[in-house]
Structure formats: C-alpha cells, structure tokens
Amino acid sequence: MHDTILEPAREIPVIHQTDLLVVGSGPGGLAAALAAARTGVEVTLLDRFGCFGGNITTVGVEGFAWYRHEQTVEAHGIGWEFEERARAMGAAVPESQSLSYELDSEGFKLVADRLVQEAGIHPMLHRMFVAPIRDGRRITGVIVESKAGREAILAKRVIDATGDADIAHMMGAPTIKTPVEEMQAASVMFHIAGVDKQKFMAGVRDDPQTYANWSTGEWQVETSGKEDEMFSPFLAKPFAKAIRDGLIPSHLNTIGGTWGAVHDSGEMTYMNLVHLAGIDGTDPDSMTRGEIEGRIQAMLAIEALKAYTPGCEAARLRNFGMTIGIRDTRKIDAHHNITEDETRNQGRFEDTIGIYPEFIDGYGVLILPTTGRYMQIPYRSMLPRGVEGLLVTGRAIGGDKIAHAATRNMACCAVAGQGAGIAAALSIKTGRALDALDISAVQTELKRQGVRID
C-alpha cells in the first residue's frame, strides 16, 4: 500500500471563461475547435505541448490519409483541408503508397497555427489538464497546471480530445480500457538524413514490397486479398539480416515497418519501424520505459539500414518525435459503440456526422478502401454516458476492437472532431443538452461546412 499525503485546500484562480473548451489539439481536437468556431461560438483550444496538431506534430505521424486510392470515398471537410492547406504552405509532399499527401510534421505546426488564428480560436498551449470542474454530473470547466501553477478554465461545453478519454474517465463516465497485453503496440517515430535518394529508390524498384510482405516473421496480417499485390513502402529484410549477423539482438524481431517520404535533400521521414508491445499510454512509468527502449531500437534500425539498404550507407538520425505514439488505451462506453460488423459492412446511422472509407488497420487486420465502400460515423459514439456537457472525440470514441482499428486513424479522428465541434456549438447556441440535440440541424451545418455525411 502506498503512503499518501493530504494536500491542503486552496483557492484556484479562474483565468479564462469560454463557450467551448476543446482539450487536446490532435486531428480530432483541432477539427472540433475549427468547426465550432466556424459555427459561431467562442472557442478555446488547450494543449499540453507547445504546438497544435497532436499525433501529426508531436509524434511525427505524417501519413494522414495513406489509405486513399482511386475508388476511395471520403467525407472531405476539415481533414481534407489539413492536406490542402499543408500543400499550399509547402508542408506536404506526395505520399509514397497512395493518392494522398504526407504532412510535414514540423511544417504542420505552422499550418495549425494559421488555421487557429484565422478561425479566431483562443490558443492555450503549455497547459496540462489535470481535473474536471463539476456541478453534479455536469462538467463546467477544467483545472490545468503549468509553469503558472494551478489554474481554472470555465466553459459552457467541453470536448475531450485527449486521446485517452481522460476527462470522461475523471468525470466518472464508463470507459473501456484494452488490457495492456492486448493493446496495439506503441511507436517511437523518427526521421533520418544522409540518404542517397536515387540509390534508395532504385533499390525499391529492384525489390518492390507489397502488403503481403507484412505477414513475415513476428506479424501475421489478415487482408481481404485485394491488398496483397499492392505496393507498400515496407522494410523488413534489412532487420532480418541484422539479426542473422548479430547486429540486432534476436529478440527484437518486431523492428520493421514502413518509411514515409524520401526527399531530394537526403531526408527520409516518418520511419514507422519501432513497435513496442505492453506499453500503457495512461501509465507514465510505462511510457518512460517505452520512450527509452524505443530510442534504443530506432538507433539499431538505423545501423541495420546503413549496413544492408542501398542508399542508406551514410544515414544518420535527424530527429525523434516529441513523444511516443500511442494507438490504444481507453474508449468511452458511448450511447452507441460502433461494432466490427458495422465497420466491415458499411454501417449506416440516422445520426451520421460523416463518413469514413473502409480502412481497417490494427489488431492484425489490414483492409484498404479500394472499392468505394465506406461506413458512417454516428454522433452517439461520441456521447459518454452519465455525464452532461461533455463530448469525446478522436480515437477514444465508442467502439469494439475492429471499430477502433478504423476510427483511431487520424483522418477519421478529424471527421469525428468536426461533427463534435458543430454539435457542441449548436448545443451552446440553442441551449439544448448534448443528448437532446436536433441532429438534423447538426447535419445541415456539416453539409454547409462541406462534409459528406451519407
């Protein structure tokens, strides 16, 4: 049993009041804040880091829509705008395996700043959410901590875009946490420099990899079959050779995965090669172990690339992501939890707030949207039980494992976020509870903002 201390009661200054407070600025939170501001309410966007963008900017996941192919049907909306604005600002390049654009993780910090400023959103960086403020079952704001100490922010509505349903969990809403041994692996993303692009790409052309190659060694991946012959920027052979030759310890047979873009400057970005099982994104000690071990494995991966991959002989580390990438922790037990059947078989909902193509990536399943199939995202999947004034968006929306393997992806987080932002804004403007909204009014505003919902 741990010892405890009694913290003295203290007065906390209220430093800000707002109509809508969005906590977390990843693809879901950023989309929610922008959508709400464009619906005409006062919005504040809070993030614990020094930039907006979440998984894109702090983790370094640049493949925003790498599932996109000729027949892919999408919701458009703010997620599409992320790519278009990044292209216009020189912060995106064509993605290597799809008809999408890979976002530059550093350049997107500027894109997000510009979007937030243009929308008139009140930015609050470098403050970490630590507790909700409540009036019975209703959330009325949050407590934050920072270099300025402990402070209070009051709001008429709050959107939990923390990724881990932190606010919903602390408010007592029922949540479902994947057992640690079943969680999708965490990743430490990194970028390298010193690559000879022409030589590397010649090697890729000489030995092209496909999605069928994902089922090698430690991984066995279920596809629908149509993915198996499609090109994938997959790297596994260098690491198998490194294990054979003793350059990488034999137990690290999970090193391997995909590269993102190779630039004329010699940079190769979005190296998704480190996969760490057993890391709990809600446990700081577990994340500490993951950060340290992930950096060790990344450097071993670079040594293997230098030894066995044409064009990488002079490769060196350029940078790590600012924080470890977490795919899987808590989800809310929502008013509707999306099911595997709905995910695989084009689920349709009267309260749809957007669509998402048939893209499943996780728990050993990979299905790409190449046939025009898609599902709808229900508003109820963002509505936690037993709490008032709160929506949850991003990867913590309600759903089973296979649903999560789809909805956790950044482009789907943006779709859900835009719906959450509009719903929260209309709740404020009409004075109606979040569970008593006129969903047709939400859908009308979504369409006005350019979102396909059916």
N, C-alpha and C positions, 0 to 999 in steps of 0.2 A: 504494500500500500504506500502511495506517495505521500510525503508531507505536504501540507498546504499552508498558505498564509492568508490572512484576512486583509483585503485591500480596503483602505478607508474610503468612505463615500466622498464624492467630490462634485462640485458644480462643473459642468462642461459647457463651454461657450457655443452658442449657435452661430456659426459663421456664415451660413448661407441658407436661403429658402428658395424653392423652385417648384414649378408644376410637376415636372417629371424628372426623376433621377435615374440614370442608367449606370449601373455599377459593372464595370468591365467593358473594354473597348475593342475586343476582338471582332471578327466579321459579324457576329450576331449583335453585339452591343453597339458597334459603330453604325450598322444599318438601322438599328432601332432608334438611336438618337437622331440620325438624319431624317428618317421617315416621320418621326414625331414632330420635329422642328418644322418640317415642310407641311405638316398638317395644321400648324398654327398654335402650338403651345410652347411655353418656356421650358427649355431642356438643359440639364446639366449632365455632363459625361465625366465619370470618375474612373481613374485607373491608377494602379499601384506603381506602374513603371513611369518612365519619363517620355513615353511616346504612346500614341494610339496605334491600333492595328492588331494587338494580341498575337495570335499564332503566326500571322504573317510577318510581323516586325520583330517581336521579342524572341520567338522560337526559330524563325527563319524558314518557315514552310512557304515556299514560293509558288508551288503548283496549285493555284487556286481552282482551276477547272480542268484538270488534266484528263478528265473523263470524256471531254467533248469531241464528238465525231460528226460526220455529215448528217446523220439522221437524228442527232440528239435534239430533244425538245426541252426548252428551258423557260424559266419564269421571267427572265430579264430583270428589270428592277435595279435595285441598288448594287447587287452583286455584279451584274453586268457593267454597271457604271464604274465599279472599282477597277476593272480591267481597262475600260475605255479611258478613264482619267489617267491611269498609270501610263498607258501608251502615249497619251498626249503630253505627259510631263517627262517622257524619256525614262520611265521607271518600269518598263516591261519589255520583254523580248518574246518572239515566238517560242512556244513550248515544244519540246522535242518529240512528244509522242501523241499529240492531239491538235485540234484546231482551236487552241486557246492561247492565251498569253501568260507567260510566267512573270509574276510580280517580283520586282527587285525589293528585297526586304528592307534595305536602307532607304531607297528612294520612296518606298510607300509610306514611310514616316512623314515625308513632306506632302504626299498626296492626301493622307488622312488629316494632317493639319489644315490643308487648304479646304477640304470638304467641311470640316468642323467650323472653320472661320466663316465660310460662305453661308452656312446654314444659321449662323447666329447662336450656336450652341456655346454654353458656358463651360470652358475646359477646366478640369481639376485633375492634374497629374500629381504623382508623388504622394498620394494619399491612399492608405490601405483600409478597406472596410474591415471592421473588427466586431461590430454588433449591430443588430437592428434596434430601432426605437419603435415601441409598440403602444397601441391603445387597445387593450384586449387582443382580439385576433387581427386587428388592422395594423399594418406597418405604416408608420408616419415619418420615417426617415432612417438615417443610419449614423452610427458612430464611426469615425475614422481616426487613424493615428498616423503621424508623420513627424518630420523634424519640428513641426509647430506644436507637437503634443497631441492631446486627445481633443477632438472637436466633433460637433454635431451638425448634420445637414438635414433639414426638414423638407419633405416633399409630399405632394398630394397622391402621387403614384410612384412606385419603384419597379424597375425592371432588373432582375437578377441575371446578369450576363457573365457571371464569374466562371462559368465552365463547369463548376463542381456543385452547383446549386447551394452555395454556401449560405446565402441569405434565407432561402426557403428552409433549409435544414435548421438554421438557428431560430427561425420563427416557429418551428415545430411542425411544419408541413411534412407529411410522409415522403420519404425518399427511399430509393433502392440503390444500394451500393454493390457493385460487382465484387465478388470475393477476390482478394488480391491474387490468388493463384490462377484466376480465370481472366484477369484484366488484360486488355490488349497491351502490348509492350510499349514502354516509353522510349523516346529517342532523343539523343543529343545531336542536333543538326550542326553541320559545319560546311565551310566553303574553303576551297583550295586555290592557290595561284601557281604560276610557273608551268602550266600545261601547254604543250605544243598542240594547238587545236587541229591543224591539218593532219598531223600524225595520229592523234587520238581518233578523229572521225574516220580516218582510213581504216583503223583497226576495228571500229564499229561496223563499217561497211563489209569488211572481210569476214567478220564473225557476228552477224546480227543476232541479237537475243529477242525472244518472244515472251509473252506472258506464260507460256507453257514452261519456260525455264524457271519460273518462280517456284515450281514444285521440285526443288532439289535440296538434298541434304536435310536440314532441320525442318524445312517448311513443306507442307503439302497443301496446295491451294485448290479449292473447288471453283471451277469456272462453269459457264454454260456450254463450253466447247467452242463458241464463236470467237472467243478471245485468244485461243491457244496459238494461232498463227500470226497474230498481230504483233508488230514491233514494240518492244519495251526497252527503255534505257537501263537495262539490268546488268548489274555487276555481281558475279559470284565466283567465276573461275580464278581471279587473282587471289582470292582469300582461301580457296581450297588448296591452291599451290603453296601459299604461305604456311598453311597448317601442315601440309605434307613435308615442307622443308624446315619446319621448326621456327619459322619467323613469327607465327601467331600460335599461341597455345591451343591445343586440340579441343579444349572445352569451349572455346569461343567460336563455335561453328554457326552462331547466329549473325556474325558480321557479314553483311551483304545487303544488296538492295538497289536503289536507283540513283542515278545522277540527274541533275536538272538541266542546266544550260551550260554550254561551253562558249566562252566569249573570245573574240579576237585578241583581247588583252592577255589571254592566258589564264583567266579565272574560270573555274568550274564551280558552279553554285548549287545549292540545295542538295547536298550529299546526304541522302537518307539511308545510311548504311549501318547505323548502330541501333539495335533493338534490345531493350532491357526488360526482361520478364520480372515480375514480382515487385515493381515499383508502384507505390501507392501515392498518387498525386495529392491526397489530403493529409499526408504524414510528412512533415518537414525532414525528419531524420531519414526516412526512406528516399525522399527526393535528394537529400545531400549525398547519400550513397550513390544514387543514380547519376548525378552530375559528375562526380569524381570518376566513377567507373566508366561512364560514357566518354569522357575526355581521353581516358587511357585507351579505350577501344578505337576511338577515332584516330589517334596517332598510330596505332597498329595498322589500321586500314590504310592510312596514307603510306606507311612503309611498304605495305603489300602492293599498292598501286605503283609506287616508284619501281619496285622490283619486277613486276610482271605485266604492266599495262603500257603498251606503246603510247608515247606522248606524255607520260606522267613521270618520266625519269627525273625531272627537276622539280617535281611538285613539292609544295610546302603549304602548311596551314596558313590560311588567310584570317579566318575568324570562326569562333563558335557562335551559336545562338546565345542570346542574353539569358535564356532559361531553358531548362529541359522541357521537351514536348510531351504532354500527357494526352492520351487518347480516351481514357476511360476511367471514371470514378463513380460519382453519384448521378442519378437521374431522379427527377420527381416522379412520384406516383400521381400522375395527372388525371384530370377528368376523363381523358381518353389516352391510353397508352398504345402507340402505334405497334402493330403486330408484324411478325415475319410474313404472314400471308398477305397483309396489306402492302408490305414493302416489295414483295416478289411479284404480286399480281395486281398492280396498278390500283391501289386503294383509292376510293372516291368518298368525299365527305361533304355534307351540306355546309359545314363551316370552314371550307378550304380558304387558306390565306396565301396560297401559292403552290406551285408545282415543283417537283424535283425529278430529274431523269432517273431511269433505272440503273443507278450506280450503287453497288454494294462493295465495300472494301473493309474487311475486318473479320475476325474470328475464323480465319481460314477460308473466306469466301471472296471471290473477285468476279463481279459481273459488270461489264461496261455497257453504256447506253448507246448501242449502235443500230437499234431497230425502231426508234421513235416511241418506245414505251416510257411511261412516267407515272408517278404517284402524286396525290395531293397531300398537302400538309394541313392537318386540322388545327384550328385555333385552340381547341380544348387540350391539345397535347402540351400547351404552354401554361395551362391554368392549374396551379397547385391546389391541393385540397386543404381545407381548414384554415386558409389564410385570406385576408382581404387586402386589396390594394396592391397586390404583387403579381407580376408575370415573370416567368422563367423562360429564357430563350438561349439559343446556342446549343451546344452538344448535350446539355442536361435536360432537354425536353423529354416527355414521357414516351417510353417505347421499350420493347424487348431487345435482346442482343442483336438480332439481324437488323431490326429497325435502326438501332444505334449505329451499326456499321454503315448505314446510309446517312442518317441525319447528323452524325458527328462531323461530316465533311464540311469544309469552310463555306463552299457555295450554298449548301443547304442551311447552314447557320445564318447566312445573310438573308435568305428567303424568309426563314422563321423570324429573324430580327426585324425585318421590315414590317411584317404582319403584327408583331408585338408592339412596335413603336406606334403604329397607326391605331391599334386597339386602345393602347394606354392614352393616347392623345384624345380620342373620341370619348373615352370614359371621363376624362377631365372636363372636356368641353360640354358634355351633356349631363354630367353629374350622376351617371349610371354606374353601377358596380361592374367590375370586370367580368363577372359571371352572369350579367344580365344585359349585355350589350346587344344592340341591333346589329347582328353580324352582316346583314346586307349593306349597312352603312359603311362598315369596315371594308367590305369587298368593293364597294363603289369607290372609296378613296384609294384602295390598292390599284384599281384599274386606272384611276386618274394619274397615279404615280407610275404607270407603265408596266404594272405587274400582270402576268398571265396567271390566273387562278384556277382555270379549268381546262 
